Each structure stands twice: as structure tokens, then as C-alpha cells.
Amino acid sequence: MNKLVGLTLLGVSLTLASCGNNSIEAPKNAPAESKISGQVQTWGGGGTVNLNGTLLPLATAPIDAANNFTLTLPQATALAGEARSVTATLLSGLSQFGCVNTSLTNSNAAAQGLLAFTLQAKNGSATKDLFAAAVSKTLTTRTVDARAWLYVDQETTLSGTVTCTLAGQGSFPVTVSVNAVPGWNMLQFYVYGSFGFSGRSITGKVIRTTAPVNTWISMDELNAQIQ
């Protein structure tokens, strides 16, 4: 199964982008990413972490005894047959979170891309699907700060809005503002929700960032943290 795109929070689709002061946008001249590093949570150590493609892993790296890894991202030759329209690959990912295109535009229609949300840890027959995310909460707020990696073969700018719908929560706008450079771009997906007597508010934003999240957790672990 292709694990390049997938993420579900709270049993509903809740992962996208930003509100508040935790949005850390990359400088326009920031170079492309070459590696993903982090620590797998609640893992017994050893095995490998894989960036899976449609049929086979596109990249793999060992997990050490302390559950740390550093994975070198695949380059153009390894991505042959995987890349497609940048707009299509981003919308395909966001559609899994109940999102539809409202006004998303792509400055370079010829650009091809690939979106990677998840990695898979594997040790023998044991597997665990992971994504980089940090959760914070108070009595009345929840934030999820996650990362994804967007590969593009040409410089392009994605901008506009998508509308996302949470089960039982209604719809909310997510602003997209990504200046992508050729190669791998790290995206920040930061969701902020507040809840009070006057109702609830959820907002989101997708940007390019250079600030990593090193904690790699499963969906179940994320759900437990945001309860």
C-alpha cells in the first residue's frame, strides 16, 4: 500500500496547517532538504525506517538502539514514475482530510511533484506507520504541529485556500502559501482549535518551513495525546 499520504486525527481528518505564533516560514532562499531525522516513539529499537513508494521503498535507513534514524531523501532518478502534477499531489493528500480545492493556484503548471507524509518503521514482521508531529493542549485549545515533505522538479509557488471539513465540527479554511524550490521542501501543517461557551474555532495554514519536528508517532499515539 502506498503510504506516502495519510493522516487522521481524533478519528476525523484534522491535520493541516497554522494559526497562532508557531508558524515558522522558511526564507525564500532556503535550500532544499536532503535528509529526514528523528526518533521513533515507543519502538523497541533496531530495524529500518522506510519511505514507501507505490510498490517498493524509495528510501530506507537503519533505526539505532535509541530509536533514532537519519534517512537520506531520494532524488529525481529514484522518483521516476512516482511524481505527478504538484497541484494534484497536494490536493490528493489534503482530500484525505476532507479538504477540497477552493482557490489553490500553482505558478508553474509544468512542475511535477510528490508528497510524503508518512514513514514506516519495520523490524521483522513488526511494522508501524509514523509521521512527525508534536501536540500541545490546554483545557480549551488543541494544536497539532506536523511535517510533510513535498518534492518538486521545478520551482513553483502554491497559494490560495482549501476548505476542510471535520466530522461533527463543520468546515474551515486552510491557507496555503508554499514557495517550493527544486528538490524536497519541508512543509509545516499546523492546526489550531479553540473551544468555549461561544462555540469552537478551527483554523489552518500550510507553509514551507526549515524547523523540524523530531518526534515520530503513530496515529493511535497522536489520538491519545490530543484527548
C-alpha positions, 0 to 999 in steps of 0.5 A: 500500500502506498503510504506516502499520504495519510493522516487522521486525527481524533478519528476525523481528518484534522491535520493541516496547517497554522494559526497562532505564533508557531508558524515558522516560514522558511526564507525564500532562499532556503535550500532544499532538504536532503535528509529526514531525522528523528526518533521513533516513539515507543519502538523497541529499537533496531530495524529500518525506517522506510519511505514507501513508494507505490510498490517498493521503498524509495528510501530506507535507513537503519533505526539505532538502539535509541530509536533514532534514524537519519534517512537520506531523501531520494532524488529525481532518478529514484522518483521516476514514475512516482511524481505527478502534477504538484497541484494534484499531489497536494490536493490528493493528500489534503482530500484525505482530510476532507479538504477540497480545492477552493482557490489553490493556484500553482505558478508553474503548471509544468512542475511535477511533484510528490508528497510524503507524509508518512514513514514506516518503521519495520523490524521483522514482521513488526511494522508501524506507520509514523509521521512527525508531529508534536501536540500541545493542549490546554483545557480549551485549545488543541494544536497539532504541529506536523511535517510533510515533505513535498518534492518538486522538479521545478520551482513553483509557488502554491497559494490560495485556500482549501476548505476542510471539513471535520466530522461533527465540527463543520468546515474551515479554511486552510491557507496555503502559501508554499514557495517550493524550490527544486528538490524536497521542501519541508512543509509545516501543517499546523492546526489550531482549535479553540473551544468555549461557551461561544462555540469552537474555532478551527483554523489552518495554514500550510507553509514551507518551513526549515524547523523540524519536528523530531518526534515520530508517532503513530496515529493511535499515539497522536489520538491519545495525546490530543484527548 
